[in-house]
Amino acid sequence: MLSKIYNWIDCRIGLTELIRKEFREYYVPKDVSLWSTLGFVTLIAFLIQALTGIFLLTYYIPHPDHAFSSIQNIMNRIPYGWLFRSMHIVGANLLMIILFLHIVFVFYRAGYKKPRELNWLTGAIMFLIVLLFCVTGYLLPWTQLSYWSTTILTSIPTILPGIGEYISRFIKGGEFVTGVTLTRFFAFHVAFLPFILVVLILLHVFLIWRTGFSSLYDDPGICQKAELYMGRPQYKDGKPFYPDFFNKYMQMTFVYLIVMFFIITFKPGLFLTEYAYVKADPLSTPLLIRPPWYFLAPYSMIRMIPNKFLGISIQLILLLLFIIWPFVDIKEEKNIRKRPILLGLFTVAILVWVFLTIWGRF
């Protein structure tokens, strides 16, 4: 039966030829490693978030009077509801970890250099969209943790003179975080942002397919002339995508799933605090509330710099630099180990980010 279905499809779109050309006869650079699979693992992580999110959507009620109780219903009464929500919570945090590692690896490998500037650009925008996913999704359980963390995050734009207050009001739908904010965040989380992210993912995958895998070695056959695309690089001395590199994809996917279910089984509250189990109360401010860990570094920087406007201005400049970096770093050398100044700045930036993240917890 399966062979008949396969032959029927093969007869119409040439599936066998496509597999042969794009998988078996496509060779990836010989210097690729397990780290090169992080982009694929990120895609799998997003798909898991989408599937578990759809399940939660069927039972969740986006209303301040019912949001918290609907989450409790999912966790305690809906069959396997606890599992899907745990996968969604843990998966969101693991997705951010994988994204950070992926960005660090791409930067280290100079995967943003010509002709892959658009790969970096679309990836950077997707990273920002995922952060917006985290912000909008964080409020939906309507707990003390989510409510007051959102209050902190949405108050940050008020530091900007003139337009800051307007931006904050627009995000919240008013002066305070209310049911309007919850409805607005829900709409962005389940409708607006997914559409944008899916479009960007398709574009990003297309660009990777057209430009091929990044290598520290010269890319043969691609952009040999200044303004002429010469075709996807062919690394005949490399490894066949299938089965060699495809097996690495599967291995890292299983590692991701093992880590996820290990945390769900033995550390289900790893990314939560006691305030995550208490219904939101706008009249009761908790003693200690911090943003999610992936926002602790910028939050710590704002706290550390006395002039708040200067602090947020520096962050906006760094964010812009992050997005347009391929057009800033125009040197041809791809091996960062041969560029000690850039390597040193890169290492310091990571250490500072880790320090600010740890410091932000206190």
Buried (B, 14 or more C-beta within 10 A) or exposed (E): EEEEEEEEEBEEEEBEEEEEEEBEEBBBBEBBEEBBBBBBBBBBBBEBBEBBBEBBEEBBBBBBEEBBEBBBBBBEEBEEBBBBBBBBBBBBBBBBBBBBBBBBBBBBBBBBBBBBBBBBBBBBBBBEBBBBBBBBBBBBBBBBBBBBBBBBBBBBBBBBEEEBBEBBBEBBBBEEBBBEBBBBBBEBBBEEBBEBBEEBBEBBBEBBEBBBBBBBBEBEEBBEEEEEEEEBBBBEEBBBBBEEBBEBBEEBBEEBBEBBBEBBEEEEEEBBBEBBBBBBEEEEEBEEBBBBBBBBBBBBBBBEBEEBEEBBBBBEEEEEEBBBBBEEBEEEEBEBEEBEEBBEEBEEEEEEBEEBBEBBEE
